[in-house]
Amino acid sequence: MASSTHPPVKSTPLPPTGNSFPSATAFLDLSTILELLYSHPGSVDWLKILILGWLLTIFHRAIAVLYDRFLGLFRIRACFTEDDYSHHWVLAWMGEQSTHTRMRDVHVSTKFQLIDQSRSSPHPVTSINTPKRAGYLPSPSGVAYIWFMGALLSVRYLSDRSGPFGSKERVFDICFYSLDSQILDKFINAARDTFLAVNEGTVITYASDLHSNWQKVGWSAKTLGLGLVLPAGVAEGLVAKLNDFLRSKAWYNERGIPYRMGILLHGPPGSGKTSLIRHLAAILNLHVYTIHLSRAGLDDTGLAALINALPEKCLLVMEDIDAAFTSPLMNRDAAVNSFNGFGSSKPERSPFSGSVTLSGLLNALDGVGAQEGRILITTTNKYHALDPALVRPGRLDVHLEFNHASQHQAQEFFTRFYLPSKPAVTDANAGDISSVLWNKVNQSAEESLRDAVSEKTSLPGNLDTPEIDVQRIAELARKFGTGIPDRKISMASLQGYLMKYKVNPVDAVRDVSAWVAEELAYQTTMANVNQPQMGVSVSSPTPPLTPANATSILLAVPALDQTDLMS
Ligand SMILES: Nc1ncnc2c1ncn2[C@@H]1O[C@H](COP(=O)(O)OP(=O)(O)OP(=O)(O)O)[C@@H](O)[C@H]1O
């Protein structure tokens, strides 16, 4: 019987499958590697260093996270960017701190405004005539450490390259180290209070930057228009109306009337429109926001953004509004005519002008985002070129016409011009004649003089003028007034003339007739130069306002008598 024993089966290893665990070979490889490593003592050291480094990194990260969590218990970080009002508050606050900190790495700035130095410092470093002073800010690479209400502040002043075209935006990056969770609120309130204190007695002017943000561009001491000479009741009437407006928010809201006011000042150059705006800002305690509609780069969107970002109560000023749009007219009819072939095929636009359109302006002024409580003041030298849609009540409610100087204005201007400067009131001179006069500036110059004459007979000189006899000034002023033809010469020209006789009123009166003749001859020459040439067609602007319409608008100022206006 044949043996049934099979030859021994030769075992062959199975081929590795795709989803199997690491094969024995892999372990073998790893163990081989380890064996290899152990067989070389130097490589073991390297391995230990590697593991140690890895552990250290983990440890370092853990510490950083814990440290951050720990700091988070009492650290608050806040950024104040340049496009926000709070930036101005912090700047004012820093201005007050900079002299008390020991910064070593500083950025010197004259952006700081003069606070009433005599109030805070025994040794004022600036005078009232120098409204800027140098202060210190941390340099971009530096940090200032300042104590505030028991908290330590680290302040950085950085240039953030976040603006379009790589433009820089200034940022205050402040860390507050304190257990007081309200410290940020307290700081913001303190910064705002400092800002208000610093700006007390000043009018701040803001203008738009290239990115349609409001930037503080200047400030001036609040001077009531001592030199401003308008027909009786005009400035007072306007102030009364605006004061009433500022108090009437609830009244407007109850009736669903948009709480806004628009004023149009129109008249020839140099008649006092801008001066009246300054006077209103000072009296009403409002800051001025100016928009130049023809500024390069300003378009409808930017304009809307600017108007939407206005604070609640402010003066929004748009000067020379007629020059903002297509040159030379903005009257809609004129623009249509020019498109219809009566003029050039396209409205002309300077390559440097902005691209604000009339409809863009109208939308921005009364769109949903338009700020409540703002007072818009526009000025123009070309009243009849303005589009009726712009000047209608609801947009520009009050129209005030300015004109060249009347004889009465010339007389009054002369009197005020030669009044003495405000004297410093001391115990010694309290109640003397010049301070008496100064306190009466709200009266007319003539009334002030009359009162002064009844009290004393001479005024201390203005600058280098010898002592001036008050009665003599009144007499000279009358003569000067009669020497000026009614409504022919601008107030600005009068001022220019008197500036030549700053300390010599007698000569000013003596030479006035010759100067007037020269001035009128110059005006005639200029009028001839500007006359249209024969054969050149000029489209005459269609007057958008009928006399009746204009009258009713003018009468919107209740306290003003129309006969008082300067027309
Ligand atoms: N009614 C006025 N009373 C006193 N000063 C005046 C008056 N009008 C003009 N002036 C003087 O003339 C100068 C120019 O005045 P202002 O800028 O107010 O004129 P304006 O009407 O705004 O001129 P423009 O239309 O050219 O802007 C100022 O320095 C101001 O002192």
The ligand as an ORCA input file, in Angstrom:
! r2SCAN-3c Opt
* xyz 0 1
  N     -20.179    143.215      7.118
  C     -18.890    143.222      7.461
  N     -18.507    143.739      8.623
  C     -17.218    143.771      8.965
  N     -16.222    143.278      8.217
  C     -16.542    142.737      7.059
  C     -17.890    142.677      6.616
  N     -17.908    142.085      5.421
  C     -16.636    141.783      5.141
  N     -15.817    142.152      6.107
  C     -14.343    141.944      6.152
  O     -13.952    141.596      4.836
  C     -13.206    140.379      4.798
  C     -13.865    139.377      3.884
  O     -15.150    139.073      4.405
  P     -15.871    137.680      4.206
  O     -14.876    136.615      3.924
  O     -16.796    137.491      5.339
  O     -16.669    137.977      2.878
  P     -17.522    136.977      2.009
  O     -18.825    137.650      1.717
  O     -17.593    135.650      2.636
  O     -16.648    136.912      0.692
  P     -16.572    135.740     -0.399
  O     -17.905    135.672     -1.098
  O     -15.484    136.206     -1.322
  O     -16.221    134.490      0.325
  C     -13.142    139.878      6.210
  O     -11.810    140.028      6.645
  C     -14.031    140.765      7.051
  O     -13.347    141.215      8.165
*
